[in-house]
Amino acid sequence: MRTRSLGTTGPEVPVLGLGCMGMSDLYGPAVADDGIATIHAALDAGLTLLDTGDFYGAGHNELLIERALRGRREKAVISVKFGALRGPSGDWLGFDGRPEAVKNALAYSLGRLGVDYIDIYRPARLDPAVPIEETVGAIGEMIEAGYVKHIGLSEVGAETIRRAAAVHPIADLQIEYSLLSRDIEREILPTCAELGIGLTAYGVLSRGLLSGHWTPDRDLPADDFRAISPRFQGENLRRNLELTDALRRVAEAKGATPAAVAIAWVLTRGEHVVPLVGARKPERLAEALAAVDLELSEADLAEIEAAVPAGAAAGPRYPEPLMEHLDSEH
């Protein structure tokens, strides 16, 4: 498995990482054994970067990873997001980036994961009430104490990235990036490259839209985020699936799947970019792994861009109330 460095100060990781959220939360019912089998398959294939959040399933995802990593901890690079506040029904209550909250959340994550340290620790979102310098400074103290190896950021804009990097070296920024979500190319992606910060891209298949498996008549349970996602509603969904169909034609000409082509495209966006694939079953992981060996020529890239032009996505990537929480969008 080829590797890339997460910035100039971060760890060396495979060119793909595994996003574990859907194994516990936000995409409807999931089978724990499937998640564990997928993590094992990822490790066996050389995918060592595992991304989670302490709020995924109220800690369930960290406990799932702990089960999967028994006897295999040394093979994994664990990335954890913290700070998102949720109620018992799963509703979103805000974000807490206070230094004392950083250390409290870290203590619980270490316990649930059954580890002595976390490789990359990052606030899930910017807490507007707490300067990013204070949040990053608190994680820096945890690095000095040996509980964290590297600091990451998530869904913040260029100015916040610069302020955070002035306090402590930043390994990577985690942010949505796909053929359907390209706004970061204007300022955020170049800022990361300039500062020597890696970028771990989530949503590379736009939550399934670009997978080639989505159908317009698919029923979604109430606890599936896509049931309220603007890109999966009505006319927006129809338009977005037309884009996927265009991508499918490009993929078929190369003997590949739309998912593999979409992931391979992200891999071409810079040597500091590492896509996170959100597979919940080994067979979906295998489909994503095909992207690693898929070579895209300049002609291929031009065809992909013509099939899914920048800015062509119908609908914002989150409902409006959640968009307000994204420093990266302001």
C-alpha positions in Angstrom: 0.0 0.0 0.0 1.4 3.4 -1.0 1.6 6.0 1.7 1.4 9.7 2.1 2.5 12.0 4.9 -0.1 13.9 6.8 1.6 17.2 6.5 5.2 17.9 7.4 4.8 17.0 11.0 2.1 14.2 10.9 2.4 10.5 10.6 2.9 8.5 7.4 -0.3 6.8 6.5 -1.7 4.8 3.6 -3.2 6.7 0.6 -6.7 5.7 1.9 -8.1 5.8 5.3 -11.2 4.2 6.8 -14.0 6.4 8.2 -15.8 4.4 10.8 -18.8 6.7 11.6 -21.4 4.7 9.6 -20.6 1.6 11.6 -22.4 3.1 14.5 -24.4 6.2 13.6 -26.1 8.5 11.1 -26.6 6.1 8.2 -29.3 3.9 9.7 -29.0 0.5 11.4 -25.6 -1.2 11.2 -24.3 -4.6 12.2 -21.4 -4.5 14.7 -19.8 -7.7 13.3 -19.8 -6.1 9.8 -18.0 -3.1 11.1 -15.4 -5.2 12.9 -14.9 -7.4 9.8 -14.4 -4.2 7.7 -11.8 -2.8 10.1 -10.0 -6.2 10.0 -10.1 -6.2 6.2 -8.8 -2.7 6.1 -5.8 -3.5 8.4 -5.1 -6.7 6.4 -5.0 -4.6 3.2 -2.7 -2.0 4.8 -5.2 0.7 5.6 -4.1 1.6 9.0 -5.8 5.1 9.4 -9.0 4.7 11.3 -11.2 7.8 11.8 -13.9 8.1 14.5 -15.6 10.6 16.8 -16.4 10.3 20.4 -20.0 11.3 19.6 -20.6 8.6 17.0 -23.3 6.5 18.6 -22.5 8.2 22.0 -19.2 6.3 22.3 -20.4 3.2 20.5 -18.0 3.7 17.6 -14.9 3.9 19.9 -16.0 0.8 21.7 -16.4 -1.0 18.4 -12.9 0.0 17.3 -11.6 -1.2 20.7 -13.0 -4.6 20.0 -11.6 -4.7 16.4 -8.1 -3.6 17.5 -7.6 -6.1 20.3 -4.1 -7.5 19.6 -3.7 -5.1 16.7 -3.3 -1.7 18.3 0.2 -1.3 16.9 -1.1 -1.6 13.4 -3.6 1.3 13.6 -3.3 5.1 13.4 -6.4 6.3 15.3 -7.9 9.7 14.6 -10.6 11.0 17.0 -12.9 14.0 16.8 -14.3 15.5 20.0 -16.4 18.4 21.2 -19.8 17.8 19.5 -22.6 17.8 22.1 -25.6 15.6 21.5 -28.8 14.8 23.5 -30.2 11.3 24.3 -32.3 11.4 21.1 -29.2 12.2 19.0 -30.0 15.8 18.5 -27.2 18.3 18.1 -26.7 20.7 21.0 -23.5 22.6 20.0 -19.8 22.3 20.4 -17.4 22.6 23.4 -13.8 23.5 22.7 -12.9 24.7 26.2 -9.5 23.4 27.4 -11.1 21.5 30.3 -13.6 19.9 27.9 -10.7 18.8 25.7 -9.0 17.0 28.5 -12.3 15.5 29.8 -13.3 14.2 26.4 -9.8 12.8 25.9 -9.9 10.8 29.1 -13.2 9.1 28.1 -11.9 8.3 24.6 -8.7 6.8 25.9 -10.9 4.6 28.2 -13.4 3.5 25.5 -10.6 2.8 22.9 -8.5 1.0 25.5 -5.3 2.8 24.4 -2.6 4.8 26.2 -2.6 7.5 23.5 -4.5 8.8 20.4 -2.5 9.4 17.3 -4.5 12.4 16.0 -6.9 14.4 18.1 -9.1 17.1 16.7 -12.1 19.3 17.5 -15.1 18.2 15.4 -16.1 21.8 14.8 -14.9 25.3 15.8 -16.5 26.4 19.1 -17.4 30.0 18.4 -17.2 30.8 22.1 -13.6 29.6 22.5 -10.6 30.9 20.5 -9.1 28.1 18.5 -5.7 29.0 20.1 -7.1 27.8 23.5 -8.4 24.5 22.1 -5.2 23.7 20.2 -3.1 24.8 23.2 -4.9 22.3 25.4 -4.3 19.5 23.0 -0.7 20.6 22.9 -0.5 20.1 26.6 -1.9 16.5 26.1 0.9 15.9 23.6 3.5 17.0 26.2 1.8 14.6 28.7 2.0 11.7 26.2 -1.7 11.2 25.7 -1.8 12.5 22.1 0.7 12.3 19.2 -0.6 14.9 16.7 -3.2 17.7 16.4 -5.8 17.8 13.6 -8.5 20.2 12.7 -12.0 19.6 11.2 -14.2 21.8 8.9 -12.5 25.1 9.6 -11.6 27.9 7.2 -8.2 29.3 6.1 -8.0 32.0 8.7 -8.7 29.5 11.6 -6.1 27.1 10.1 -3.5 29.8 10.2 -4.3 30.8 13.7 -4.2 27.2 14.9 -0.9 26.5 13.1 0.7 29.5 14.8 0.1 27.8 18.2 1.2 24.3 17.4 2.1 22.2 14.3 -1.1 20.8 12.7 -0.9 17.3 11.1 -4.1 17.5 9.0 -7.4 19.2 8.3 -10.4 16.8 7.9 -13.0 18.2 5.6 -15.6 17.1 3.0 -14.1 16.9 -0.4 -15.5 15.1 -3.5 -16.5 15.7 -7.1 -19.7 17.2 -5.6 -18.1 19.3 -2.9 -15.2 21.4 -4.2 -15.5 24.7 -2.5 -12.3 24.1 -0.5 -10.3 24.4 -3.8 -10.6 28.2 -3.7 -8.7 28.9 -0.4 -8.6 26.0 2.1 -6.8 23.4 0.0 -4.1 25.8 -1.1 -3.7 27.1 2.5 -3.0 23.5 3.7 -0.5 23.0 1.0 1.3 26.2 1.8 1.5 25.5 5.5 2.5 21.8 5.1 -0.7 20.5 6.5 -2.3 17.3 5.3 -5.9 17.0 4.3 -8.1 13.9 5.1 -11.1 14.1 2.9 -14.4 12.6 4.1 -17.6 12.3 2.0 -15.5 11.3 -1.1 -18.6 9.5 -2.4 -20.9 12.3 -1.3 -22.5 10.0 1.3 -23.3 7.4 -1.3 -24.5 9.6 -4.2 -21.4 8.9 -6.2 -21.2 5.2 -5.3 -23.2 4.0 -8.3 -25.5 2.1 -5.9 -28.0 4.8 -5.0 -31.5 4.6 -6.4 -34.2 7.4 -6.3 -36.8 5.1 -4.7 -34.5 4.1 -1.8 -36.3 4.2 1.6 -34.4 5.8 4.4 -35.0 5.3 8.1 -35.6 8.3 10.2 -32.1 8.0 11.9 -30.3 8.2 8.5 -28.8 11.6 8.0 -29.5 11.5 4.3 -33.3 11.6 5.1 -32.7 15.3 5.9 -29.8 16.0 3.6 -30.7 18.6 0.9 -28.8 16.7 -1.8 -31.0 13.6 -1.3 -34.3 15.4 -1.6 -36.7 15.6 -4.6 -35.3 17.5 -7.7 -31.9 17.8 -6.1 -31.6 14.0 -5.9 -32.7 13.6 -9.5 -30.1 16.1 -10.7 -27.3 14.6 -8.6 -28.0 11.0 -9.8 -27.8 12.4 -13.4 -24.3 13.5 -12.5 -23.5 10.0 -11.2 -24.9 8.4 -14.3 -22.5 10.6 -16.4 -19.6 9.5 -14.1 -20.7 5.9 -14.5 -20.2 6.2 -18.3 -16.7 7.4 -17.8 -16.0 4.6 -15.3 -17.4 1.9 -17.5 -15.1 3.0 -20.4 -12.2 2.3 -18.0 -13.6 -1.0 -16.7 -14.1 0.6 -13.3 -16.9 1.5 -10.9 -18.1 5.1 -10.3 -17.0 4.7 -6.7 -13.4 3.8 -7.7 -13.2 6.6 -10.2 -14.6 9.2 -7.7 -12.1 8.1 -5.0 -9.2 8.0 -7.5 -10.1 11.5 -8.6 -9.6 12.7 -5.0 -6.3 11.0 -4.9 -5.1 13.2 -7.8 -5.8 16.5 -5.9 -2.5 16.6 -4.2 0.1 14.5 -2.4 -1.1 15.9 0.9 -4.7 14.6 0.3 -5.8 11.3 1.8 -9.4 10.2 1.1 -11.4 8.5 3.9 -13.7 5.8 2.7 -16.8 5.2 4.8 -17.3 1.5 4.0 -19.5 -0.4 6.5 -19.0 -3.9 4.9 -15.9 -5.7 3.5 -17.3 -5.8 0.0 -17.7 -2.0 -0.1 -14.2 -1.6 1.2 -12.9 -3.9 -1.6 -14.7 -1.6 -4.1 -13.0 1.4 -2.7 -9.5 -0.3 -2.6 -9.7 -0.6 -6.4 -9.2 3.2 -6.6 -5.6 2.8 -5.3 -4.4 1.1 -8.5 -6.6 3.1 -10.9 -4.5 5.4 -13.0 -6.2 8.5 -14.3 -4.6 10.2 -17.3 -5.1 13.9 -18.1 -7.7 12.8 -20.7 -9.5 10.8 -18.0 -9.5 13.7 -15.7 -10.9 16.0 -18.4 -13.7 13.5 -19.0 -14.5 13.3 -15.3 -14.6 17.1 -15.0 -17.0 17.2 -18.0 -19.2 14.6 -16.4 -19.3 16.2 -13.0 -18.3 19.9 -13.4 -17.2 21.9 -10.4 -20.3 23.5 -8.7 -22.7 21.1 -10.4 -24.1 19.5 -7.2 -27.7 20.3 -6.5 -28.3 21.4 -2.9 -26.0 22.3 0.0 -24.1 19.5 1.7 -25.9 20.0 5.1 -29.3 21.4 6.1 -29.0 25.1 6.8 -28.9 24.9 10.6 -25.9 22.6 10.4 -24.2 24.7 7.8 -24.1 27.5 10.3 -21.7 25.3 12.4 -19.2 25.1 9.6 -16.4 27.6 9.9 -15.2 26.3 6.6 -18.3 27.8 4.9 -17.9 31.3 6.3 
